[in-house]
């Protein structure tokens, strides 16, 4: 036996027990008398010391136990039921709600025999309200986490299904038309028609992939604004001119109204703003019927010495948007009519991209619409003013030329893909540029070093290649110490299209960055500026 406890030790023990439990009682099954051993004075609803066990339950259960738990409690606390349960296990636990003051609290009553004495029941009641509520909160958190995970998985599956459809549809056209073209190679008219359709499908596929990548980059924040100096009037005229042609093809009246003078030049990300506005304007054309109208109104709402705030309103009298769907129009892949898209339709990404771009440029976009009466989109954005730049105008005019001639010039093409080599080589030979080929970065460096300085007028460098990548090859050329190592133009020509990729290209020592698939006009312009001055 243990050493008898002192009065102080007994007091400590009793205080700890009182903090942990409501009470401890034991019941003599021979007499059915209930005796209280330890009680917590702050606990509501205590059993009567020395009272009849059955009578205590008959009075307390209806008066204090939650109505939904009364039948359960009466059964669980019946002596016969308890004895039957304790034949199968060492102890049993009864959980119920008890009215304590003005609120119900969760109680846990543990019942067992005293050291195997089947004539003595020991009952220990604890308050488990706090732990129960915390457990319920944790279950709720887990439930919502599970729902979020299922929702995310559903969104992923829907995204993959949509991606598969949008990619496979144009690919099916490209593959099928390529086969038909080879089968009817002697029919020039059909060949030209097929090539035109292949071109349309390829550009739709490229546009869709670009939209996905652009949206992903903007939403992740892994993107930067590329500031350019541009005359706003020219920017607007080019934008409106392109839309006017599409509207004319559909017999839609398109008008652009510029309220004020827009000859001033501004510094902004020209391509991103053009993309955002084009997406809205093209949507207007798409959902406006023949003989409808589209108005594009541009005005200044604030004009200072350093910046101008613009309000660009695009309104149409097309099919409009239902009021219930309007809050979702800027969500990716959301379309009011949930149908599969076609090459002549859309992917449900245009407005999402437009909103992300505008907000990324610290602007805002608002939409108003009424079903059957048309829609209005209002873009508000502030642009920074810059001084006039005649050199930029000269370069812009030069970029529109197509009469390039690189006779007498030599290029080193560093590329590992055979088809890309053939295509690029023929594009360059078309403008009389002599081309030599290296199939990886290491071979490119070797070819450069084995010829005298100035042998190559330009190096076109892919980025992802076996043996040695283009960034490493460029660094080795720049650090080679050759007479022309810092002067020879090196142009990245790669499918790595994100702004982070462009930055890495320039950091490696490249002079320009061309994205695949190649814009041939842009390629000729860049080469002309690099090797012809």
WODAWO-V29551 format. One record per pair of residues at least 12 apart in sequence whose C-alpha atoms are under 10 Angstrom apart, sorted by the first residue. I is the first residue (numbers start at 1). J is the second residue. D is the distance in whole Angstrom. If there is no record, write none. Layout:
<<I:J:D> <I:J:D>>
This chain:
<<14:37:10> <14:38:7> <14:39:9> <14:40:9> <15:38:9> <15:39:10> <15:40:9> <17:38:8> <17:39:8> <17:40:8> <18:38:7> <18:39:6> <18:40:5> <18:41:8> <18:42:9> <18:43:9> <18:126:10> <19:39:9> <19:40:7> <19:41:10> <19:42:10> <19:126:10> <20:40:9> <20:125:9> <20:126:7> <20:127:8> <20:128:10> <21:38:9> <21:39:8> <21:40:7> <21:43:9> <21:108:10> <21:109:10> <21:124:7> <21:125:6> <21:126:5> <21:127:7> <21:128:10> <22:38:8> <22:39:6> <22:40:5> <22:41:8> <22:42:8> <22:43:6> <22:44:9> <22:45:9> <22:46:8> <22:107:9> <22:108:10> <22:109:10> <22:124:8> <22:125:5> <22:126:5> <22:127:7> <23:36:7> <23:37:7> <23:38:5> <23:39:4> <23:40:6> <23:41:9> <23:43:8> <23:46:8> <23:47:9> <23:109:10> <23:123:8> <23:124:6> <23:125:6> <23:126:7> <23:127:10> <24:36:6> <24:37:5> <24:38:5> <24:39:7> <24:40:9> <24:47:10> <24:109:10> <24:110:10> <24:122:7> <24:123:6> <24:124:5> <24:125:7> <24:126:9> <25:37:5> <25:38:7> <25:39:9> <25:47:9> <25:48:10> <25:49:9> <25:50:10> <25:111:10> <25:121:8> <25:122:6> <25:123:5> <25:124:7> <25:125:9> <26:49:10> <26:53:10> <26:111:9> <26:112:10> <26:113:9> <26:114:8> <26:120:7> <26:121:5> <26:122:4> <26:123:6> <26:124:9> <27:50:9> <27:51:10> <27:52:9> <27:53:7> <27:113:10> <27:114:10> <27:119:8> <27:120:6> <27:121:5> <27:122:7> <27:123:8> <28:52:10> <28:53:9> <28:118:9> <28:119:6> <28:120:5> <28:121:7> <28:122:9> <29:53:9> <29:79:8> <29:118:8> <29:119:5> <29:120:6> <29:121:7> <30:118:10> <30:119:7> <30:120:8> <31:52:8> <31:53:9> <31:119:9> <32:50:9> <32:51:8> <32:52:6> <32:53:6> <32:54:7> <32:55:10> <32:79:9> <32:119:10> <32:120:9> <32:121:10> <33:48:10> <33:49:9> <33:50:6> <33:51:6> <33:52:5> <33:53:6> <33:54:9> <33:55:10> <33:56:10> <34:47:8> <34:48:8> <34:49:6> <34:50:5> <34:51:6> <34:52:6> <34:53:6> <34:54:9> <34:56:9> <34:120:10> <34:121:9> <34:122:10> <34:123:10> <35:47:9> <35:48:8> <35:49:5> <35:50:5> <35:51:8> <35:52:9> <35:53:9> <35:122:10> <36:48:8> <36:49:5> <36:50:8> <36:51:10> <36:122:10> <36:123:9> <37:49:9> <37:122:10> <37:124:10> <38:124:9> <39:125:10> <43:100:8> <43:101:10> <43:126:10> <43:127:9> <44:98:9> <44:99:8> <44:100:5> <44:101:7> <45:60:8> <45:63:10> <45:64:8> <45:98:8> <45:99:8> <45:100:7> <45:101:9> <46:60:9> <47:60:8> <53:77:10> <53:78:10> <53:79:9> <54:74:10> <54:77:9> <54:78:8> <54:79:8> <57:73:9> <57:74:8> <57:77:8> <57:78:9> <58:74:8> <60:98:10> <61:73:7> <61:74:7> <61:98:9> <62:74:9> <63:98:9> <63:99:8> <64:97:8> <64:98:6> <64:99:5> <64:100:8> <64:101:10> <64:104:9> <65:96:7> <65:97:6> <65:98:5> <65:99:6> <65:100:10> <65:104:8> <65:105:10> <66:96:8> <66:97:5> <66:98:6> <66:99:7> <66:104:7> <66:105:9> <66:106:10> <67:97:9> <67:98:10> <68:96:9> <68:97:9> <69:95:9> <69:96:6> <69:97:7> <69:98:9> <70:96:8> <70:97:9> <70:98:10> <72:94:9> <72:95:9> <72:96:8> <73:94:7> <73:95:8> <73:96:7> <73:97:10> <76:92:9> <76:93:9> <76:94:7> <76:95:10> <77:94:8> <77:109:10> <77:111:9> <79:121:9> <82:111:8> <82:112:9> <82:121:9> <83:112:9> <83:113:9> <83:118:8> <83:119:10> <83:121:9> <85:112:10> <86:111:9> <86:112:7> <86:113:8> <86:118:9> <87:118:10> <89:112:9> <90:111:9> <90:112:6> <90:113:8> <90:115:10> <90:116:9> <91:110:7> <91:111:6> <91:112:5> <91:113:8> <91:122:10> <91:123:10> <92:109:8> <92:110:6> <92:111:5> <92:112:7> <92:123:10> <93:108:7> <93:109:6> <93:110:5> <93:111:6> <93:112:9> <93:123:10> <93:124:10> <93:125:10> <94:107:8> <94:108:6> <94:109:5> <94:110:7> <94:111:8> <94:125:9> <95:107:6> <95:108:5> <95:109:6> <95:110:9> <95:125:10> <95:126:10> <95:127:10> <95:128:9> <96:108:7> <96:109:8> <96:128:10> <97:127:10> <97:129:9> <98:127:10> <104:129:9> <105:127:7> <105:128:8> <105:129:6> <105:130:9> <105:132:10> <106:126:9> <106:127:6> <106:128:5> <106:129:5> <106:130:8> <106:131:9> <106:132:7> <106:133:9> <107:125:7> <107:126:6> <107:127:5> <107:128:6> <107:129:7> <107:132:10> <108:124:8> <108:125:6> <108:126:5> <108:127:6> <108:128:6> <108:129:9> <109:123:7> <109:124:6> <109:125:4> <109:126:6> <109:127:9> <109:128:10> <110:122:8> <110:123:6> <110:124:5> <110:125:6> <110:126:8> <111:123:5> <111:124:7> <111:125:9> <112:124:9> <158:333:9> <159:332:10> <159:333:8> <162:333:8> <162:340:8> <162:341:9> <162:347:9> <163:208:9> <163:209:9> <163:212:9> <163:347:9> <165:340:8> <165:341:8> <165:342:9> <166:204:9> <166:205:8> <166:208:8> <166:209:9> <166:340:9> <166:341:7> <166:342:8> <166:343:9> <166:346:9> <166:347:8> <167:201:10> <167:202:10> <167:204:9> <167:205:6> <167:206:9> <167:208:8> <167:209:8> <168:205:9> <169:201:9> <169:204:10> <169:205:9> <169:341:9> <169:342:8> <169:343:8> <170:197:10> <170:198:8> <170:200:9> <170:201:5> <170:202:7> <170:203:9> <170:204:7> <170:205:6> <170:206:10> <170:342:9> <170:343:7> <171:198:9> <171:201:7> <171:202:8> <171:204:10> <171:205:8> <172:201:9> <173:194:10> <173:197:8> <173:198:7> <173:200:10> <173:201:7> <173:202:9> <173:343:10> <174:194:9> <174:195:9> <174:197:8> <174:198:5> <174:199:8> <174:200:9> <174:201:7> <174:202:7> <175:198:9> <176:194:10> <176:198:9> <177:191:9> <177:193:10> <177:194:6> <177:195:8> <177:196:10> <177:197:8> <177:198:7> <178:191:9> <178:194:8> <178:195:8> <178:197:10> <178:198:8> <179:194:10> <180:194:8> <181:193:9> <181:194:6> <181:195:8> <200:343:8> <200:344:10> <201:343:7> <201:344:10> <203:343:10> <203:517:10> <204:342:10> <204:343:7> <204:344:9> <204:346:10> <205:343:9> <206:516:10> <206:517:8> <207:347:10> <208:346:9> <208:347:7> <208:349:9> <208:350:10> <210:497:9> <211:275:10> <211:347:9> <211:349:7> <211:350:8> <211:352:10> <211:353:7> <212:332:10> <212:347:10> <212:349:8> <212:353:9> <213:497:9> <213:498:8> <214:272:10> <214:353:8> <214:356:10> <214:357:9> <214:497:10> <214:498:8> <215:332:9> <215:349:8> <215:350:9> <215:352:8> <215:353:6> <215:354:9> <215:356:8> <215:357:9> <216:353:9> <217:498:8> <217:499:9> <218:353:8> <218:356:7> <218:357:7> <218:359:10> <218:360:8> <219:353:9> <219:356:7> <219:357:9> <219:360:9> <221:360:9> <222:498:9> <222:499:8> <222:500:8> <223:360:9> <223:498:8> <223:499:6> <223:500:7> <224:269:9> <224:360:9> <224:361:10> <224:498:10> <224:499:7> <224:500:8> <225:268:8> <225:269:6> <225:270:9> <225:271:10> <225:272:8> <225:357:10> <225:360:8> <225:361:8> <225:499:9> <226:267:9> <226:268:7> <226:269:5> <226:270:8> <226:271:8> <226:272:9> <226:499:9> <227:266:9> <227:267:6> <227:268:5> <227:269:5> <227:270:7> <227:271:10> <227:272:10> <228:265:10> <228:266:8> <228:267:5> <228:268:5> <228:269:6> <228:270:6> <228:271:9> <228:386:10> <228:392:10> <229:265:6> <229:266:6> <229:267:4> <229:268:7> <229:269:9> <229:270:8> <229:384:10> <229:385:9> <229:386:7> <229:387:9> <229:388:9> <229:389:8> <229:392:8> <230:263:10> <230:264:8> <230:265:5> <230:266:6> <230:267:6> <230:268:8> <230:269:9> <230:270:7> <230:385:10> <230:386:9> <230:388:9> <230:389:9> <230:392:8> <230:393:9> <231:262:8> <231:263:6> <231:264:6> <231:265:4> <231:266:6> <231:267:9> <231:385:10> <231:386:9> <231:388:8> <231:389:9> <231:392:10> <231:393:9> <232:261:9> <232:262:6> <232:263:6> <232:264:6> <232:265:6> <232:266:7> <232:267:10> <232:268:10> <232:270:10> <232:383:10> <232:385:10> <233:258:9> <233:261:8> <233:262:5> <233:263:5> <233:264:8> <233:265:8> <234:262:9> <234:263:8> <234:264:10> <234:265:9> <235:262:10> <235:265:10> <235:270:8> <235:273:10> <235:274:8> <236:256:9> <236:258:9> <236:262:9> <236:274:9> <236:277:10> <236:298:9> <237:256:9> <237:258:10> <238:274:10> <239:256:10> <239:274:7> <239:275:10> <239:277:8> <239:278:7> <239:281:9> <240:254:9> <240:255:8> <240:256:7> <240:277:10> <240:278:9> <240:281:9> <240:296:8> <241:254:10> <241:256:9> <242:278:9> <242:281:10> <242:282:10> <243:255:10> <243:278:8> <243:281:7> <243:282:7> <243:284:10> <243:285:8> <243:294:10> <244:256:9> <244:281:10> <244:285:9> <244:294:10> <246:281:10> <246:282:8> <246:285:7> <246:286:9> <247:281:10> <247:282:9> <247:284:9> <247:285:6> <247:286:9> <247:288:9> <247:290:9> <247:291:10> <247:292:9> <247:293:9> <247:294:8> <248:285:10> <248:290:9> <248:291:10> <249:285:10> <249:290:9> <250:285:8> <250:286:9> <250:288:9> <250:289:8> <250:290:6> <250:291:8> <250:292:9> <251:285:10> <251:289:8> <251:290:5> <251:291:6> <251:292:8> <251:293:9> <252:285:8> <252:288:8> <252:289:7> <252:290:6> <252:291:5> <252:292:5> <252:293:5> <252:294:7> <253:285:10> <253:290:9> <253:291:7> <253:292:6> <253:293:5> <253:294:6> <253:295:8> <253:316:10> <254:285:9> <254:292:9> <254:293:6> <254:294:5> <254:295:6> <254:296:8> <254:316:9> <255:293:8> <255:294:6> <255:295:5> <255:296:6> <255:297:8> <256:294:9> <256:295:6> <256:296:5> <256:297:6> <256:298:8> <256:313:10> <256:314:9> <257:295:8> <257:296:6> <257:297:5> <257:298:6> <257:299:9> <257:312:10> <257:313:10> <258:296:8> <258:297:6> <258:298:5> <258:299:6> <258:300:9> <258:312:9> <259:297:7> <259:298:6> <259:299:5> <259:300:7> <260:298:8> <260:299:6> <260:300:7> <261:299:9> <261:300:9> <262:298:9> <262:299:9> <262:300:9> <263:388:10> <264:308:10> <264:385:7> <264:386:8> <264:387:8> <264:388:8> <265:383:9> <265:384:9> <265:385:6> <265:386:6> <265:387:7> <265:388:6> <265:389:8> <266:306:9> <266:307:8> <266:308:9> <266:382:10> <266:383:6> <266:384:5> <266:385:4> <266:386:5> <266:387:8> <266:388:9> <267:307:10> <267:383:7> <267:384:6> <267:385:6> <267:386:6> <267:387:10> <268:361:9> <268:382:9> <268:383:7> <268:384:7> <268:385:9> <268:386:10> <269:357:10> <269:361:8> <269:383:10> <272:353:10> <272:354:9> <272:357:6> <272:358:8> <272:360:10> <272:361:9> <273:354:8> <273:357:7> <273:358:7> <273:361:8> <273:381:10> <274:354:10> <274:357:10> <275:350:9> <275:353:8> <275:354:7> <275:357:8> <275:358:10> <276:350:8> <276:351:8> <276:352:9> <276:353:7> <276:354:4> <276:355:7> <276:356:9> <276:357:6> <276:358:7> <276:379:10> <277:312:9> <277:314:9> <277:350:10> <277:351:9> <277:354:7> <277:355:10> <277:357:10> <277:358:9> <277:377:10> <277:379:9> <278:350:9> <278:351:10> <278:354:8> <279:349:9> <279:350:5> <279:351:6> <279:352:9> <279:353:8> <279:354:6> <279:355:10> <280:314:8> <280:315:10> <280:350:7> <280:351:7> <280:353:10> <280:354:7> <280:355:10> <280:376:10> <280:377:8> <280:378:10> <280:379:10> <281:294:9> <281:295:10> <281:296:8> <281:314:7> <281:315:9> <281:316:9> <281:377:9> <282:346:10> <282:350:9> <283:316:10> <283:345:10> <283:346:9> <283:350:8> <283:351:8> <284:314:8> <284:315:8> <284:316:6> <284:317:9> <284:318:7> <284:319:9> <284:320:10> <284:374:9> <284:375:8> <284:376:9> <284:377:9> <285:316:8> <285:318:8> <286:318:9> <286:319:10> <286:344:9> <286:345:8> <286:346:9> <287:316:9> <287:317:9> <287:318:6> <287:319:6> <287:320:8> <287:321:10> <287:345:10> <287:374:9> <287:375:9> <288:316:7> <288:317:6> <288:318:4> <288:319:6> <288:320:9> <288:374:8> <288:375:10> <289:316:10> <289:317:8> <289:318:6> <289:319:8> <290:318:9> <291:317:10> <292:316:8> <292:317:6> <292:318:7> <292:374:10> <293:315:8> <293:316:6> <293:317:6> <293:318:8> <293:374:10> <294:314:7> <294:315:6> <294:316:4> <294:317:7> <294:318:9> <294:374:10> <294:375:10> <294:376:10> <295:313:8> <295:314:6> <295:315:5> <295:316:6> <295:317:9> <295:376:9> <296:312:7> <296:313:6> <296:314:5> <296:315:7> <296:316:9> <296:376:10> <296:377:10> <296:378:10> <297:311:8> <297:312:6> <297:313:5> <297:314:7> <297:315:8> <297:378:9> <298:310:7> <298:311:6> <298:312:5> <298:313:6> <298:314:9> <298:378:10> <298:379:10> <299:311:5> <299:312:7> <299:313:9> <299:380:10> <300:312:9> <300:380:10> <300:381:10> <300:382:10> <301:380:9> <301:381:10> <301:382:10> <302:382:9> <303:382:9> <303:383:10> <303:385:10> <304:384:10> <304:385:9> <305:384:9> <305:385:8> <305:386:10> <306:383:9> <306:384:6> <306:385:5> <306:386:8> <307:382:7> <307:383:6> <307:384:4> <307:385:5> <307:386:9> <308:381:8> <308:382:6> <308:383:5> <308:384:7> <308:385:7> <309:363:9> <309:380:7> <309:381:6> <309:382:4> <309:383:6> <309:384:9> <310:363:10> <310:379:8> <310:380:6> <310:381:5> <310:382:6> <310:383:8> <311:364:10> <311:365:10> <311:378:7> <311:379:6> <311:380:5> <311:381:7> <311:382:9> <312:365:9> <312:377:8> <312:378:6> <312:379:5> <312:380:6> <312:381:8> <313:365:10> <313:366:10> <313:367:10> <313:376:7> <313:377:6> <313:378:4> <313:379:6> <313:380:9> <314:367:10> <314:375:8> <314:376:6> <314:377:5> <314:378:6> <314:379:8> <315:367:10> <315:368:9> <315:369:9> <315:374:7> <315:375:6> <315:376:4> <315:377:6> <315:378:8> <316:369:10> <316:373:8> <316:374:5> <316:375:6> <316:376:7> <316:377:9> <317:369:10> <317:370:10> <317:371:10> <317:372:8> <317:373:5> <317:374:4> <317:375:7> <317:376:9> <318:369:10> <318:370:10> <318:371:9> <318:372:7> <318:373:6> <318:374:4> <318:375:7> <319:369:9> <319:370:8> <319:371:6> <319:372:5> <319:373:6> <319:374:5> <319:375:8> <320:368:9> <320:369:6> <320:370:5> <320:371:4> <320:372:5> <320:373:6> <320:374:4> <320:375:5> <320:376:9> <321:335:10> <321:336:7> <321:367:10> <321:368:9> <321:369:6> <321:370:6> <321:371:5> <321:372:8> <321:373:9> <321:374:7> <321:375:7> <322:336:8> <322:369:7> <322:370:6> <322:371:5> <322:372:9> <323:368:9> <323:369:7> <323:370:7> <323:371:7> <324:336:10> <326:367:8> <326:368:8> <326:369:8> <326:370:9> <327:367:9> <328:352:10> <329:348:9> <329:349:10> <329:350:10> <329:351:7> <329:352:8> <329:355:10> <329:367:9> <330:348:9> <330:349:8> <330:350:8> <330:351:5> <330:352:4> <330:353:8> <330:354:8> <330:355:7> <330:356:9> <330:365:10> <330:367:9> <331:348:8> <331:349:8> <331:350:10> <331:351:8> <331:352:5> <331:353:9> <331:355:9> <332:347:9> <332:348:6> <332:349:5> <332:350:8> <332:351:8> <332:352:5> <332:353:8> <333:346:9> <333:347:6> <333:348:4> <333:349:5> <333:350:9> <333:351:9> <333:352:8> <334:347:9> <334:348:5> <334:349:8> <334:350:10> <334:351:9> <334:352:9> <335:347:8> <335:348:6> <335:349:9> <336:348:9> <351:365:10> <354:379:10> <355:379:9> <358:379:8> <358:380:8> <358:381:7> <359:379:10> <359:380:10> <359:381:9> <361:381:8> <361:382:8> <361:383:9> <362:380:9> <362:381:7> <362:382:8> <362:383:10> <363:379:7> <363:380:6> <363:381:4> <363:382:7> <363:383:10> <364:378:8> <364:379:6> <364:380:5> <364:381:7> <364:382:10> <365:377:7> <365:378:6> <365:379:5> <365:380:6> <365:381:9> <366:378:5> <366:379:7> <366:380:9> <367:379:9> <395:525:9> <395:529:9> <396:525:10> <398:525:8> <398:528:10> <398:529:9> <399:521:8> <399:522:7> <399:523:10> <399:524:9> <399:525:5> <399:526:8> <399:528:9> <399:529:9> <400:521:8> <400:522:9> <400:525:8> <401:521:8> <401:524:9> <401:525:8> <402:431:10> <402:520:10> <402:521:7> <402:522:10> <402:524:8> <402:525:8> <403:431:9> <403:524:9> <404:430:10> <404:431:6> <404:432:9> <404:433:10> <404:521:10> <404:524:7> <404:525:8> <404:527:9> <404:528:7> <404:532:10> <405:428:10> <405:429:10> <405:430:9> <405:431:5> <405:432:6> <405:433:8> <405:524:9> <405:528:8> <405:532:9> <406:428:9> <406:429:9> <406:430:9> <406:431:6> <406:432:5> <406:433:5> <406:434:8> <406:524:10> <406:527:9> <406:528:8> <406:531:8> <406:532:8> <407:429:9> <407:431:7> <407:432:5> <407:433:6> <407:434:8> <408:432:8> <408:433:7> <408:434:7> <408:457:10> <409:432:8> <409:433:6> <409:434:6> <409:435:9> <409:455:9> <409:456:8> <409:457:6> <409:458:8> <409:531:8> <409:532:9> <410:428:10> <410:432:9> <410:433:6> <410:434:5> <410:435:6> <410:436:8> <410:454:10> <410:455:7> <410:456:5> <410:457:5> <410:458:7> <410:459:9> <410:531:10> <411:425:10> <411:428:9> <411:433:7> <411:434:6> <411:435:5> <411:436:6> <411:437:9> <411:455:9> <411:456:6> <411:457:6> <411:458:5> <411:459:6> <411:460:7> <411:489:10> <411:490:10> <411:527:10> <411:531:10> <412:434:9> <412:435:6> <412:436:5> <412:437:6> <412:438:7> <412:444:8> <412:447:8> <412:448:8> <412:455:10> <412:456:6> <412:457:8> <412:458:7> <412:459:5> <412:460:6> <412:461:8> <412:490:9> <413:425:8> <413:435:7> <413:436:6> <413:437:5> <413:438:6> <413:439:8> <413:440:10> <413:444:8> <413:458:9> <413:459:6> <413:460:5> <413:461:6> <413:462:8> <413:491:10> <413:493:9> <414:436:9> <414:437:6> <414:438:5> <414:439:6> <414:440:6> <414:441:7> <414:442:9> <414:443:8> <414:444:6> <414:445:9> <414:447:10> <414:459:7> <414:460:6> <414:461:5> <414:462:6> <414:463:9> <414:465:9> <414:469:10> <414:470:8> <414:473:10> <414:492:10> <414:493:9> <415:437:7> <415:438:6> <415:439:5> <415:440:6> <415:441:8> <415:444:9> <415:460:8> <415:461:7> <415:462:5> <415:463:8> <415:464:9> <415:465:7> <415:466:10> <415:469:10> <415:470:9> <415:493:9> <415:494:9> <416:437:9> <416:438:8> <416:439:4> <416:440:6> <416:441:9> <416:462:8> <416:463:10> <416:464:9> <416:465:6> <416:466:8> <417:439:8> <417:440:10> <417:462:10> <417:465:9> <418:439:9> <420:516:10> <420:517:10> <421:437:8> <421:438:10> <421:439:9> <424:460:10> <424:518:9> <424:520:9> <425:437:9> <427:520:8> <427:523:10> <427:524:9> <428:520:10> <428:523:9> <428:524:8> <428:527:10> <431:524:9> <433:457:10> <433:527:10> <434:456:10> <434:457:10> <435:456:9> <435:458:10> <435:459:10> <435:460:10> <436:456:9> <436:459:10> <437:459:10> <437:460:10> <438:461:10> <439:462:10> <439:465:8> <439:466:9> <439:467:10> <439:468:10> <440:461:9> <440:462:8> <440:463:9> <440:464:9> <440:465:6> <440:466:6> <440:467:6> <440:468:6> <440:469:7> <440:470:8> <440:473:9> <441:461:8> <441:462:8> <441:463:8> <441:464:9> <441:465:7> <441:466:8> <441:467:7> <441:468:5> <441:469:5> <441:470:5> <441:471:8> <441:472:7> <441:473:5> <441:474:8> <441:476:10> <442:465:10> <442:466:9> <442:467:7> <442:468:5> <442:469:8> <442:470:9> <442:472:9> <442:473:6> <442:474:10> <442:476:9> <443:467:9> <443:468:8> <443:473:9> <444:459:9> <444:460:10> <444:461:9> <444:468:9> <444:470:9> <444:473:7> <444:474:9> <444:477:9> <445:468:10> <445:470:10> <445:472:10> <445:473:6> <445:474:8> <445:475:10> <445:476:7> <445:477:6> <445:480:9> <446:473:10> <446:477:9> <448:477:8> <448:482:10> <448:485:9> <449:477:8> <449:480:8> <449:482:8> <449:485:10> <452:482:9> <452:483:9> <452:484:9> <453:482:7> <453:483:6> <453:484:6> <453:485:8> <453:488:9> <454:482:10> <454:483:8> <454:484:6> <454:485:9> <454:487:9> <454:488:7> <455:484:9> <455:488:9> <456:484:10> <456:488:7> <456:489:9> <456:531:10> <457:487:10> <457:488:7> <457:489:7> <457:490:9> <457:527:10> <457:530:9> <457:531:6> <457:532:9> <458:487:10> <458:488:6> <458:489:5> <458:490:6> <458:491:8> <458:527:8> <458:530:8> <458:531:7> <459:474:9> <459:488:7> <459:489:6> <459:490:5> <459:491:6> <459:492:9> <459:493:10> <459:510:10> <459:527:10> <460:489:9> <460:490:6> <460:491:5> <460:492:6> <460:493:6> <460:494:10> <460:510:10> <460:512:10> <460:513:10> <460:514:9> <460:527:10> <461:473:9> <461:474:8> <461:490:7> <461:491:6> <461:492:5> <461:493:6> <461:494:8> <461:505:10> <461:510:9> <461:513:9> <461:514:10> <462:491:9> <462:492:6> <462:493:5> <462:494:5> <462:495:8> <462:496:9> <462:513:10> <462:514:10> <462:515:10> <462:516:10> <463:492:7> <463:493:7> <463:494:6> <463:495:8> <463:496:8> <463:501:9> <463:505:8> <464:494:8> <464:495:9> <464:496:8> <470:492:8> <470:493:9> <470:494:9> <470:505:9> <470:508:9> <470:510:10> <471:492:9> <471:504:8> <471:505:7> <471:506:9> <471:507:9> <471:508:6> <471:509:8> <471:510:8> <472:508:8> <472:509:10> <473:508:9> <474:490:8> <474:491:10> <474:492:9> <474:505:9> <474:506:10> <474:507:10> <474:508:6> <474:509:6> <474:510:7> <475:505:10> <475:507:9> <475:508:6> <475:509:6> <475:510:9> <476:508:9> <476:509:10> <477:490:10> <477:509:9> <478:490:10> <478:508:9> <478:509:7> <478:510:9> <479:509:10> <486:509:8> <486:510:10> <487:511:10> <488:510:10> <488:511:9> <488:530:9> <488:531:9> <489:509:9> <489:510:7> <489:511:6> <489:512:8> <489:527:9> <489:530:6> <489:531:8> <490:505:10> <490:506:10> <490:509:8> <490:510:5> <490:511:6> <490:512:7> <490:513:9> <490:530:9> <491:505:9> <491:506:9> <491:509:9> <491:510:6> <491:511:6> <491:512:5> <491:513:6> <491:514:7> <491:523:10> <491:526:9> <491:527:9> <491:530:9> <492:505:7> <492:506:9> <492:509:10> <492:510:7> <492:511:8> <492:512:6> <492:513:5> <492:514:6> <492:515:8> <493:505:10> <493:512:9> <493:513:6> <493:514:5> <493:515:6> <493:516:7> <493:517:9> <493:518:8> <493:523:9> <494:513:8> <494:514:6> <494:515:5> <494:516:5> <494:517:8> <494:518:9> <495:514:9> <495:515:6> <495:516:5> <495:517:7> <495:518:9> <496:513:10> <496:514:9> <496:515:7> <496:516:8> <497:513:9> <497:514:9> <497:515:6> <497:516:8> <497:517:10> <498:515:9> <501:513:9> <502:514:9> <502:515:9> <511:526:10> <511:530:8> <512:526:8> <512:527:9> <512:530:9> <513:526:9> <514:526:9>>
